[in-house]
């Protein structure tokens, strides 16, 4: 890539799972990357080689943002749904307050392009599936509410100050990209939890509810490979338009049940995975599947890693690498 095409980006939360993979993709595309992360949930090992790393808070982004940056990709947020219910103030202060400060720093520095890591949690219990971007937004927890609040803030910033912004609402992100994968503590995502059983780190996997109105009675979710997700972020940078806030869902458009995921892990790892039936969790919709037609139309995005066995195999390789 020539210097004329090379861009410089700030990646907030770039020591985390998705942020780290996106930072790696930006570097591979020939861009300059600065990662800003306070390491409260991220990991230094998650920052890709070649990125400049700043250990700091998004509230202080103004210390480092200057006109040399071409844009910001914003991943820094607390994201544990359960924790957000018992400690909502932590989420409002960081996710919303921190983004307020980040947007102010961008205005001050004249950095006018933003890609925001949003979430399907903004929709809450869907009225119909697959979920489109014009579906009602009714979050069922403070985490989803803070992400929706930030989306509203971004819309106002675009209208008032000409920001070019794209919000990407993820469904269930999974898999790994080489040395970059999920290192959450505590872990709440199904695939890495089932892999922990395969590794002997967990005795069994809990199945929360087996009486949902789905083919096998367990919840159905749309799993998207983290590398496909990263591709969408780079495309979003090219699609961002001054004064417009574009919101796109990211998913594969088909769903897999909890039991299908467990069975796929058995096949990929060759390990028996004991199951324990548990009561339903409050706020768990039966089916969450995305319509990603807008992302395909506006971004030119095409997920190429939609095979569940392939997603699980990549996550399994990463889990074994981390355990070594």
Long-range contacts (C-beta under 8 A, 24 or more apart in sequence): 1-29, 1-30, 1-31, 5-30, 6-30, 6-31, 6-32, 7-31, 7-32, 7-70, 7-71, 7-237, 8-32, 8-33, 8-34, 8-68, 8-69, 8-70, 9-33, 9-34, 9-69, 9-70, 9-71, 9-72, 9-73, 9-237, 10-34, 10-36, 10-61, 10-64, 10-65, 10-69, 10-71, 10-72, 10-73, 10-111, 11-35, 11-36, 11-51, 11-72, 11-73, 11-75, 12-36, 12-37, 12-58, 12-61, 12-72, 12-73, 12-74, 12-75, 12-76, 12-102, 13-37, 13-42, 13-58, 13-74, 13-75, 13-76, 13-77, 13-117, 14-42, 14-46, 14-47, 14-51, 14-73, 14-75, 15-39, 15-42, 15-43, 15-44, 15-46, 15-47, 15-53, 16-41, 16-42, 16-43, 16-46, 16-75, 16-76, 17-46, 17-173, 17-180, 17-181, 17-182, 17-183, 17-184, 17-226, 18-75, 18-117, 18-170, 18-173, 18-226, 18-229, 18-230, 19-46, 19-73, 19-75, 19-76, 19-117, 20-46, 20-47, 20-48, 20-180, 21-177, 21-180, 21-226, 21-227, 21-229, 21-230, 22-73, 22-75, 22-229, 22-230, 22-233, 22-234, 23-47, 23-48, 23-51, 24-48, 24-177, 24-178, 24-180, 24-230, 25-227, 25-230, 25-231, 25-233, 25-234, 26-73, 26-234, 27-51, 29-234, 34-64, 34-69, 36-61, 36-64, 36-76, 37-76, 38-76, 41-78, 41-79, 41-184, 41-185, 43-183, 45-179, 45-183, 46-180, 46-183, 48-180, 57-98, 58-98, 58-99, 58-101, 58-102, 59-97, 59-98, 59-101, 59-102, 60-101, 61-101, 61-102, 61-105, 61-106, 62-101, 62-104, 62-105, 62-108, 62-109, 65-105, 65-106, 65-108, 65-109, 65-111, 66-109, 67-109, 67-110, 67-111, 69-109, 69-111, 70-111, 70-113, 71-111, 71-112, 71-113, 71-114, 71-115, 71-237, 71-240, 72-102, 72-106, 72-111, 72-113, 72-114, 72-115, 73-114, 73-115, 73-117, 73-233, 73-237, 74-99, 74-102, 74-114, 74-115, 74-116, 74-117, 75-117, 77-117, 77-146, 77-147, 78-143, 79-119, 79-143, 80-143, 80-186, 80-188, 81-121, 81-141, 81-143, 81-144, 81-188, 81-283, 82-188, 84-141, 84-142, 84-143, 84-146, 85-141, 85-142, 88-142, 91-142, 91-143, 91-146, 92-142, 92-146, 95-143, 95-146, 95-147, 95-149, 95-150, 96-146, 96-149, 96-150, 96-153, 99-150, 99-153, 100-153, 103-153, 103-154, 103-157, 103-163, 106-163, 107-157, 107-161, 112-161, 112-162, 112-163, 112-164, 112-242, 113-163, 113-164, 113-165, 113-237, 113-240, 114-154, 114-163, 114-164, 114-165, 114-166, 114-240, 115-165, 115-166, 115-167, 115-168, 115-233, 115-236, 115-237, 115-240, 116-150, 116-151, 116-154, 116-165, 116-166, 116-167, 116-168, 117-168, 117-170, 118-147, 118-150, 118-151, 118-167, 118-168, 118-169, 118-170, 118-247, 119-143, 119-144, 119-147, 119-169, 119-170, 120-169, 120-170, 120-171, 120-249, 120-251, 120-288, 120-290, 121-147, 122-147, 122-148, 122-151, 122-169, 123-169, 124-285, 125-283, 125-285, 126-285, 126-287, 126-288, 129-287, 129-288, 129-289, 130-251, 130-253, 130-289, 130-290, 130-291, 131-249, 131-288, 131-289, 131-290, 131-291, 132-249, 132-291, 132-293, 132-294, 133-169, 133-247, 133-248, 133-249, 133-291, 133-294, 140-283, 141-283, 151-245, 151-247, 154-245, 155-245, 157-245, 158-243, 158-244, 158-245, 159-243, 159-245, 162-242, 162-243, 163-242, 163-243, 163-245, 164-240, 164-241, 164-242, 164-243, 164-244, 165-240, 165-244, 165-245, 165-246, 166-236, 166-237, 166-239, 166-240, 166-245, 166-246, 166-247, 166-248, 166-299, 167-245, 167-246, 167-247, 167-248, 168-229, 168-232, 168-233, 168-236, 168-248, 168-250, 168-295, 169-247, 169-248, 169-249, 169-250, 169-290, 170-224, 170-229, 170-250, 170-251, 171-221, 171-222, 171-223, 171-224, 171-249, 171-250, 171-251, 171-252, 171-288, 171-289, 171-290, 172-221, 172-222, 172-223, 172-224, 172-251, 172-288, 173-223, 173-224, 173-226, 173-229, 174-223, 174-224, 174-225, 174-226, 174-311, 174-312, 174-315, 175-225, 175-226, 175-227, 175-305, 175-310, 175-311, 175-312, 175-314, 175-315, 176-226, 176-314, 176-315, 176-317, 176-318, 177-226, 177-227, 177-230, 177-314, 179-318, 179-321, 180-226, 180-318, 181-226, 181-314, 181-315, 181-318, 181-319, 181-321, 181-322, 182-315, 182-318, 183-322, 190-221, 190-258, 190-261, 191-223, 191-261, 191-265, 191-311, 191-312, 191-315, 192-315, 192-319, 194-261, 194-262, 194-265, 194-273, 195-265, 195-269, 195-312, 195-315, 195-316, 195-319, 196-319, 197-265, 197-271, 197-273, 197-274, 198-265, 198-269, 198-271, 198-273, 198-316, 199-319, 199-320, 199-323, 203-274, 204-273, 204-274, 204-275, 204-276, 205-262, 205-273, 205-274, 205-275, 205-276, 206-275, 206-276, 206-277, 206-278, 207-258, 207-259, 207-262, 207-275, 207-276, 207-277, 207-278, 208-258, 208-278, 208-279, 208-280, 208-281, 208-284, 209-278, 209-279, 209-280, 209-281, 209-284, 210-277, 211-280, 212-280, 212-286, 213-286, 214-257, 214-286, 214-287, 215-257, 216-257, 216-259, 216-260, 217-259, 218-257, 218-258, 218-259, 219-257, 219-258, 219-284, 219-285, 219-286, 219-287, 219-288, 220-255, 220-256, 220-257, 220-286, 220-287, 220-288, 220-289, 221-255, 221-256, 221-258, 221-287, 221-288, 221-289, 222-251, 222-252, 222-253, 222-254, 222-255, 222-288, 222-289, 222-290, 223-252, 223-256, 223-261, 223-308, 223-311, 224-250, 224-251, 224-252, 224-290, 224-303, 224-306, 225-303, 225-305, 225-306, 225-310, 225-311, 225-314, 227-305, 228-301, 228-303, 228-304, 228-305, 228-306, 231-301, 231-303, 232-295, 232-299, 232-301, 235-299, 235-300, 235-301, 236-299, 238-299, 239-298, 239-299, 239-300, 246-298, 247-294, 248-292, 248-294, 248-295, 248-298, 248-299, 248-301, 249-290, 249-291, 249-292, 249-294, 249-295, 250-290, 250-292, 250-295, 250-301, 251-289, 251-290, 251-291, 251-292, 252-290, 252-292, 252-303, 252-306, 253-289, 253-290, 253-291, 253-292, 254-289, 254-306, 255-287, 255-288, 255-289, 256-308, 260-308, 261-308, 261-312, 264-308, 264-309, 264-312, 265-312, 265-316, 267-309, 268-309, 268-312, 268-313, 268-316, 269-316
